Amino acid sequence: MFKWSKPAPHLYEMQFEGALTPEEQIEFLDVLDRVSSEDTPFVILTLSNGNSPLTPDNKKRMNFWFKDNKEYLAKMCIGTVRVQPGFGDNHYEGSNLQKGMPFPLYARADRDTGYALALQLLEENKD
């Protein structure tokens, strides 16, 4: 299952649970395209119970999107907060994933603390 929303200005929330249908995979990729049209810095909050694998073709499309938008993301994405049960706040510290992202990657174990952090990041980056 994949659902997304914008619960606050400049905050995208994406929820992944279990396997994604082909339609949900396309919707996820479409949301990435929507994100890349933001003209104000933003935060992404992702809620997950683990990996929600994409088909090889859609994973390739996602990887190309990240590659094509790396400079944009470095400038516009304040950070991504990934919420997953069992994650500690320093889950990504020193990880290859963190090193490969052009924006900060945060982890929290529950939605409330993840959402609070996302709002804090937005507030700290207001100009």
C-alpha positions in Angstrom: 0.0 0.0 0.0 1.2 3.5 -0.8 -0.5 6.7 0.3 0.7 10.3 0.3 -0.5 13.6 1.6 0.7 17.2 2.4 -0.3 17.5 6.1 1.5 20.9 6.3 2.9 23.4 3.8 6.1 22.1 2.2 5.7 18.7 4.0 5.2 15.6 2.0 4.1 12.5 3.9 4.4 9.1 2.2 3.2 5.9 3.7 4.4 2.5 2.5 3.1 -0.8 3.8 3.7 -4.2 2.3 3.9 -4.8 -1.4 3.0 -2.0 -3.8 0.6 -2.6 -6.6 1.8 -1.5 -10.1 -0.6 1.4 -9.8 0.8 2.4 -6.4 4.3 2.2 -7.8 3.4 4.6 -10.6 1.7 6.9 -8.1 4.8 7.0 -5.9 7.0 7.9 -9.0 4.4 10.6 -9.9 4.7 12.0 -6.4 8.5 12.2 -6.9 7.9 14.3 -10.0 5.5 16.5 -8.1 8.2 17.0 -5.4 10.7 18.1 -8.0 8.4 21.0 -9.0 8.5 22.6 -5.5 9.9 26.1 -5.5 10.1 26.3 -1.7 12.3 24.1 0.5 10.5 21.0 1.7 10.7 18.0 4.0 9.6 14.4 3.2 8.2 12.2 6.0 8.1 8.5 5.1 6.3 5.9 7.2 7.2 2.3 6.6 7.2 -1.1 8.2 10.1 -2.2 6.1 10.9 -2.2 2.4 8.2 -1.9 -0.2 10.0 -3.2 -3.3 9.5 -1.7 -6.7 9.7 -3.7 -9.9 13.2 -3.6 -11.5 12.0 -1.1 -14.1 10.4 1.2 -11.6 13.4 1.0 -9.3 15.5 2.1 -12.3 13.1 5.0 -12.9 13.4 6.0 -9.2 17.2 5.8 -9.3 17.3 8.0 -12.5 14.9 10.5 -10.8 17.3 10.8 -7.9 20.3 11.1 -10.2 18.6 13.7 -12.4 17.4 15.7 -9.4 20.4 15.4 -7.2 21.4 19.1 -7.5 17.8 20.2 -7.0 17.4 18.0 -3.9 20.6 19.3 -2.4 19.2 22.8 -2.7 15.5 22.3 -1.9 15.1 19.2 0.3 15.7 20.2 3.9 15.7 16.5 4.8 13.8 13.2 4.9 12.5 11.8 8.1 12.0 8.0 7.8 9.7 6.5 10.5 10.0 2.8 11.1 9.3 0.8 14.2 12.6 -0.1 15.9 14.6 2.8 14.4 16.8 4.8 16.7 17.4 8.5 16.1 20.9 7.7 14.8 19.9 4.8 12.6 21.4 6.3 9.4 24.4 7.9 11.1 27.5 7.0 9.0 25.5 4.8 6.6 26.2 4.5 2.9 22.6 5.6 2.3 23.2 8.8 4.3 26.5 9.4 2.5 24.8 9.0 -0.9 21.9 11.4 -0.3 22.2 15.1 -1.2 20.1 16.0 1.9 20.1 15.0 5.6 18.4 11.7 6.4 16.8 11.3 9.8 15.2 8.3 11.5 12.5 8.0 14.2 10.6 5.1 15.6 7.0 6.6 15.5 5.0 9.0 13.5 4.5 11.6 16.3 8.2 12.1 16.8 8.9 12.0 13.1 6.2 14.5 12.3 7.4 16.8 15.1 11.0 16.6 13.7 9.7 17.4 10.2 7.9 20.5 11.4 10.9 21.5 13.4 13.1 21.2 10.3 10.7 23.4 8.3 10.5 26.0 11.1 14.3 26.1 11.4 14.7 26.7 7.7 12.1 29.5 7.4 13.6 32.6 5.8 
